[in-house]
Amino acid sequence: MRVALMVHGLPPHAVTGVETHTEALAGALARMGHQVEVFAPRYMAGLAAYAQRREERALTGCSFAVTWFNAEPRGADADLARAVGAFLDREQPDVVHFQHLIQLGLGSIEEVTRRGLPCLYTAHDFYPIHDTYTLLRPDGESFDAGDVESQARTDRALAFLESLPNLGDPHGTVLRDQLGDAAWLTLRGILEGERTQGLDQARAAVHARGEAFRRGFARFDRRFATSRHLARTLSAELGRAVDQRSCGIDLRPFANATTPDVSERPLRFGFVGGMLQHKGAHVVLEAFARLPRGTVELHLFGDSGDAAYVQRVRDRADQVGARWHGGFQPRRLPDVLASIDVLLVPSLWIENAPFVIREAFAARRPVVVADTPALRESVRDDVDGLLVKQGDLDAWTSTLRRFLDESFLLDRLVRGIETPISINDEAGEYVATYEELVQESAERQARPALPAHVEAFAERVRELDGLGTRELFDRVVAGLEVLGARMGLTADPRTFLARAVGRGSRLRDAEVESRRTQDWLRRTVRSLETARAELERRSGWYAEQLADLERRVAWYETQVQAAEREQESIVRERDWLRDVSESYDVERRELRDRLSEVRKAVAALREERDWLESVQEDRTNDLHDLRERLVAAAPRQRMADSNAADPNADDVPAIEAAFASVGDELRALADHETWMRRELASLVRSLSEGAPDLAHAPPLAPDQVDAELQRGRAELARMMEELAWRREEMSVVQRASEGWLGRIHATRVAGRARRWDMVPSPTPAAKSPSPIEAHEEVRP
C-alpha cells in the first residue's frame, strides 16, 4: 500500500513531538512493507517557492521517502495547493494521512478529496479550533475552545506583540517583566476590553476561519485525536465525530532501560522538551530554588526560537544551581532520560498527550505533571507519577519535597509504570484503517460495464494509471529489456532510454524546454495576474482620486460662483451703504436744523402754553361772571315776559353770544393743545427709529414733553456715533471686496454688513396744520 504522510516538519530540521513521531510512524509502516512518502515543508535557499526535492531514508531492510517543498511563510494557499496536487499526481498514494495542518492549509485537503483519494487526520493539539493551538492568551491566561471573543482579542494582542521591537519570537505568550509598563497596559487593554480597535474585523476573521475548518474537517474520511479530552473538544466545536487513538513510541532504543539508582547520589529532576513559556520550565526552576541546596539536582534539556525566554531560563538556572544542557538530537533521548530520575512536565497550557511522558515510562522514569484533563489520561496519580495543580508554585514545591521526605516514593512510582504502546502497534491500527478507507473508496468509485474483450485491457490501464512515476519508469525499462532481447539487440535498453530522455537528446531537450516554457508561462501569468491586480487596485485608487478631485472642483466652482455672487452683493451693498451714508449726512443736517427748530418751537409752545393757560383762566373767570349775571338776570327776564319789559333785556343776547364765543375759543384751545402734543410725538419718532409708532398714540402729557425731548437728543447723538462707525466699516468692506480672498470670504463680510441693519430712516411726515391755525385767533 502506498501511504502519504502529510506533516508540518520532520527531523533533523524540526525535532518536536509531532515531527519526531511522524518519522517513527513512517519507519514502522515501511518495515511492515508499505511504500511511504512523507510530504513536509522546509526552507531551501536558492530554490523557487514551493519547489520540491525528494530524498530516500534507508532503514534496516527497508526505506521511506521524504519530499520537501520550499516553504513560503506568507505564500498563497492556491500555490501551496498546486504543490500538493503535483506531489499527489507524481506519487499516486492509496491513502493520505495528515498529521498536522500548519503550513499545509485547507487547500491540501481539497486537493486530496478532488482526486478521490481517501484521507484521515490525527489531531495532536487544538489547531483546528484556533491558530493559537495552546488556547492561551499572550498574558498566559487560558480561554475556552468555543470562546470566539477571546480568540479575536488574542489575535489582536498577538498583532500588537509582533509590532514591538526587540521582543523576538515569544511563541504566543510573554511574561510580565518582558514588557514595559506602557506595553503591558496596552496588552491588557486589548485582552480585557478597554481597547477595541480592529476587534470587529478580528471577530469576523475568527468566524470565517471556524467555518472554513468545519468544511475542511468534514472532508476527512476518519478523524482521530490522541486523547479523549481533545477528541471531545474537537467533536463539539467542529461538528464531526472524532475518535480517540493513542500514539505509540519506538520501544527499541529503550530495550535496555534500567530503574534509577539514587543510593549514592542526590535525586535528579529533569525537564525535557521545548524551551517555551507555555511549557513552564520557569515554574520548576522557582520550585527547585525553594528546596535545600545540594539535596536534589535539576537538569534542563531543550531549546527553542524564543531567544529571550531561553536566556531568561539559563540565567535563572545559574542563579539557583540548576544545570543547563540545551538542545539535543532525538536519537540521544534515551540517554537523556537515563541521566535523570524523575521527569517534570509543568505545562501551563492544556497539554494533550506529550510523547515525552510515554518515552519516560519506556525509560522506567516516573513523571510529575500539571493536573489537566488530558494529562490525567496519561498519568495515574500516585501510581506511575504525581499530578500537581497547574502553575501553582507552592504545590510544585511541596510535591518535589515529597521525594526528600518519602524515601520509598520513587521506587513505588517506578514499580507502577506500565510499558506504553509501541509505534508498531499504532502503525498496525492505522494500516487496518487505511485498508478500510481504500475499500470504501473502491466501492464508491463504481466502474462502468465494459465488453469482455476490453476488460483485461482496461484493468491493465487502471493498474498503470495507479503507479507512481518511478514505478512507471521501472516498468518501461523492463519492457525495453524484453523488447531488446526479442529483437536480438545486445545494447542495454537503458542506453536507448537514456539517449532518448537523457541530456542532449531531442526528446529530453524538448521536454526540458517545454518545462522551462511552462515555468516561464506560469511565472509570466502570475506576474501578469499580480500586475493586473495591482493595476486594478491602482485604477480603483485613481478612480477614487479622480472622483474626489471632480467633487472638489465642483465644490470650488460652487464656491467661486457663490463668491462672485457675494462680491456682486457686496458691491451693491457698498453702493447702497454709500447712498445710506450720504442720506445720513443729509438727514443729520436736517435733524440739526429740525432740532434747532424744535427747540424754538418748544420755547414758543411753552410760551403759548403759558398764554393759553392764562387765557383759559380769564375765559373761565368770564364764564363765571356770565353765569352769575345770567342767574341774576333770570328773575327779571321772567318778570319781563309776564308784566313789562326789563331794562337789561338788551344785554341778554350779547351775553349769550359772548358765552358761545368763549366756548368755541376754549374748544379751539383744547384742539390746539392736542395737536401740539401729537406734533411733539411725531418729532420724537423721527429722531428715534426704535420709538414706537406714535401716529395714533394718545398725545403727550405736559410733564412728558421735556423727557421725550431729552430722549430724542440722546438718540440723535447715538445715530451720529453709529454713522461714523458705519463709515469706517464700509471702508473695510470696500478694501476686502477688491481682492480674491475677499471674494472667497464674501459671505462672512456680507453677513456682518447685514447684521449692521442699516436701513434708511423713513422721511418725516409732512407737518399737519395746527388746529389753532384753522381758527381765527381769539384775544380777550
Buried (B, 14 or more C-beta within 10 A) or exposed (E): BBBBBBBBBBBEEBBBBBBBBBBBBBBBBBBBEBBBBBBBBBEBEEEEBBEBEBEEBEEEEBBBBBBBBBBBEEBBEEBBBBBBBBBBEBBBBBBBBBBBBBBBBBBBBBBBBEBEBBBBBBBBBBBBBBBBBBBBBBBBEBBEBEBBEBBBBBBBBBEBBEEBEEBBBBBBBBBEEBBEEEBBEBBBBBBEEEBEEBBEEBBEBBEEBBEEBBEBBEBBBBBBBBBBBBBBBBBEBBEBEBEBBBBBBBBEBBEEBEBBEBEEEEBBBBBBBBBBBBBBBBBBBEBBBBBEEEEBBBBBBBBBEBEBBBEBBBEBBEEBEBEBBEEBEBEEBBEBBBBBBBBBBBBBBBBBBBBBBBBBBBBBBBBBBBBBBBBBBBBBEEBBBBBBEBBBBEBBBBBBBEBBEEEEBBEEBBEBBEEBBBBBBBBBBBBEBBEBBBEEBEEEEEEEEEEEEEEEEEEEEEEEEEBBEEBEEEEBEEEBBEEBEEEEBEEEBBEBBEBEBEEEBEEBEEEEEEEEEEEEEEEEEEEEEEEEEEEEEEEEEEEEEEEEEEEEEEEEEEBEEBBEBBBEBBBEBBEBBEEBBEEBEEBBEEBEEBBEEBEEBBEEBEEBBEEBEEBBEEBEEBBEEBEEBBEEBEEBBEEBEEEEEBEBEEEBEEBEEBBEEBEEBBEBBEBBBBBBBBBBBBBBBBBBEEBEEBEEBEBBEEEBBEEBBEBBEEBBEEBEEEBEEBBEBBEEBBEBBEEEEBBBBBBEBBEEBEEBEBEEBEEBEEEEEBBBEEBEEBEE
